Amino acid sequence: MKYMIASDIHGSAFWCRKMVEAFKNEQADRLILLGDLLYHGPRNDLPEEYDPKQVIDMLNDLKDEILCVRGNCEAEVDQMVLQFPVMADYAIMECGKNIIFITHGHVFNEQHLPPLKKGDILLHGHTHVPKCVEHETYTYLNPGSVGIPKEDSWHGYMILEDGAFLWKDMDGNVMMDRSK
């Protein structure tokens, strides 16, 4: 199965449109969203073409393709307009003999770990910075941000296929690679 992983759209219709185009171009089976879909948050400037209602429509068009976890900017009102579940704090996915712990990153992160065994992966957004950090007992991965990248990173996403992770910009260019 091929997964596209994205985070932190923050209501940018411009970058959400690019993400949806990338999802179609990648021909991924599922889109995993790591939260902060609609609201820009009080610490962020407005992203390009801020229009949460357009973002709602674009994401609802993909409702059967999306697995999503709640970010720190999601609220119950967001669940009322989105046609797929957005309020789970985390999800767990098998990856060989290990798991991928999928979350937004504001609760579980490198400073506050969930229960992980040696070889597991902690996958979260929240920081808006793409990362791959191999710790002694687990690996931390972050796709960066769709709408508001930080620390001179790119607007992007990740692809997970056959155990390999690729970080890509919105044009599909590989920016980082973690192949097993």
Legacy VTK file of the C-alpha trace (Angstrom):
# vtk DataFile Version 3.0
C-alpha trace
ASCII
DATASET POLYDATA
POINTS 180 float
0.000 0.000 0.000
1.121 3.541 -0.718
0.389 6.270 1.840
0.727 10.021 1.490
1.312 11.748 4.848
0.709 15.469 5.353
0.262 17.892 8.228
-0.546 21.462 9.167
-2.614 22.781 6.259
-3.866 25.581 8.548
-6.706 26.673 6.262
-4.588 27.455 3.193
-6.769 26.724 0.171
-3.792 27.371 -2.121
-1.562 24.753 -0.487
-4.411 22.310 0.158
-5.174 22.393 -3.573
-1.489 21.617 -4.265
-1.610 18.775 -1.736
-4.729 17.273 -3.360
-3.028 17.492 -6.779
0.057 15.774 -5.339
-2.133 13.056 -3.796
-3.691 12.356 -7.183
-0.328 12.474 -8.973
1.211 10.094 -6.419
-1.697 7.672 -6.889
-1.512 6.922 -3.168
-4.053 4.571 -1.626
-4.658 6.687 1.492
-3.974 10.189 2.764
-2.863 10.376 6.396
-3.396 13.857 7.865
-1.604 14.758 11.087
-3.929 17.564 12.166
-4.258 21.351 12.105
-6.420 21.343 9.014
-8.569 24.493 9.077
-7.456 27.133 11.590
-4.154 29.010 11.311
-3.628 29.212 15.067
-2.832 32.275 17.181
0.958 31.932 16.788
0.958 31.752 12.980
0.454 34.403 10.342
-2.363 33.804 7.890
-1.221 31.296 5.261
-1.511 31.941 1.538
-5.134 32.064 0.353
-6.549 31.442 3.833
-10.011 29.989 3.203
-11.059 27.186 5.561
-14.385 26.698 3.742
-12.554 25.797 0.517
-10.275 23.473 2.482
-13.352 21.778 3.975
-14.771 21.150 0.494
-11.471 19.797 -0.887
-10.936 17.449 2.058
-14.544 16.257 2.137
-14.173 15.290 -1.528
-11.480 12.836 -0.322
-13.339 11.677 2.815
-13.081 7.976 1.922
-9.303 8.257 1.400
-8.391 10.077 4.629
-7.116 8.863 8.004
-6.741 11.859 10.324
-5.636 12.632 13.858
-6.522 15.730 15.865
-4.137 18.663 15.979
-4.016 21.332 18.647
-6.088 23.621 16.383
-8.964 21.146 15.843
-12.194 21.593 17.784
-15.569 19.882 17.888
-16.920 22.475 15.464
-14.410 21.217 12.872
-15.813 17.709 13.186
-19.262 19.132 12.470
-18.168 20.308 8.982
-15.652 17.594 8.051
-17.112 14.307 6.815
-14.313 12.081 8.158
-13.112 11.554 11.756
-10.705 14.241 12.986
-10.859 13.986 16.781
-8.645 10.955 17.537
-5.501 11.838 19.485
-3.523 9.087 17.790
-3.641 6.094 15.472
-1.425 3.027 15.300
-0.331 1.346 12.101
1.660 -1.861 11.682
5.015 -1.582 9.966
6.545 -5.049 9.770
7.161 -6.214 13.344
6.921 -2.668 14.666
4.329 0.077 14.818
4.012 3.622 13.584
2.494 5.787 16.314
0.642 8.522 14.408
-0.222 11.736 16.258
-0.097 15.508 15.842
2.815 16.146 18.204
1.409 18.587 20.738
0.784 15.822 23.312
3.090 12.950 22.310
6.503 13.954 20.950
10.227 13.447 21.520
9.969 15.052 24.976
6.820 13.111 25.953
6.920 9.689 24.340
3.992 7.334 23.911
4.577 3.657 24.707
7.097 2.547 22.079
9.210 -0.565 21.647
12.628 -0.740 20.039
12.265 -0.129 16.299
8.916 1.689 16.488
8.290 4.976 14.687
6.857 8.150 16.197
5.210 10.091 13.359
3.924 13.590 14.018
3.569 17.073 12.574
3.024 20.180 14.745
6.531 21.690 14.432
6.168 22.464 10.689
9.725 21.182 10.164
10.525 17.983 8.217
12.575 15.585 10.346
14.042 12.120 10.483
15.776 11.432 13.794
17.048 7.936 14.545
17.035 7.507 18.315
18.505 4.479 20.080
15.117 2.825 20.595
12.768 4.536 18.112
12.695 6.801 15.066
10.988 10.186 14.940
9.576 11.324 11.583
7.832 14.577 10.664
6.527 15.470 7.172
6.809 19.220 7.782
3.919 21.487 6.862
1.624 21.810 3.873
0.545 25.388 4.615
3.110 27.102 6.861
6.595 25.526 6.717
9.151 26.783 9.236
12.948 26.934 9.590
13.473 27.477 5.849
11.791 24.168 4.971
9.488 23.518 2.030
5.726 23.097 1.599
5.569 19.333 1.459
4.456 15.866 2.423
5.789 12.337 2.864
5.229 9.097 1.012
5.352 5.727 2.783
5.634 2.743 0.477
7.181 -0.673 1.093
8.708 0.518 4.384
10.506 3.477 2.768
9.731 7.098 3.614
10.257 9.922 1.123
9.818 13.609 1.892
8.671 15.578 -1.141
7.911 19.168 -2.030
4.583 19.964 -3.659
6.092 19.467 -7.117
6.956 15.867 -6.227
10.700 16.442 -5.898
12.345 14.167 -3.307
13.816 16.323 -0.543
14.737 13.580 1.984
14.838 9.786 1.855
14.645 7.131 4.574
14.754 3.785 2.851
14.995 0.618 4.893
LINES 1 181
180 0 1 2 3 4 5 6 7 8 9 10 11 12 13 14 15 16 17 18 19 20 21 22 23 24 25 26 27 28 29 30 31 32 33 34 35 36 37 38 39 40 41 42 43 44 45 46 47 48 49 50 51 52 53 54 55 56 57 58 59 60 61 62 63 64 65 66 67 68 69 70 71 72 73 74 75 76 77 78 79 80 81 82 83 84 85 86 87 88 89 90 91 92 93 94 95 96 97 98 99 100 101 102 103 104 105 106 107 108 109 110 111 112 113 114 115 116 117 118 119 120 121 122 123 124 125 126 127 128 129 130 131 132 133 134 135 136 137 138 139 140 141 142 143 144 145 146 147 148 149 150 151 152 153 154 155 156 157 158 159 160 161 162 163 164 165 166 167 168 169 170 171 172 173 174 175 176 177 178 179
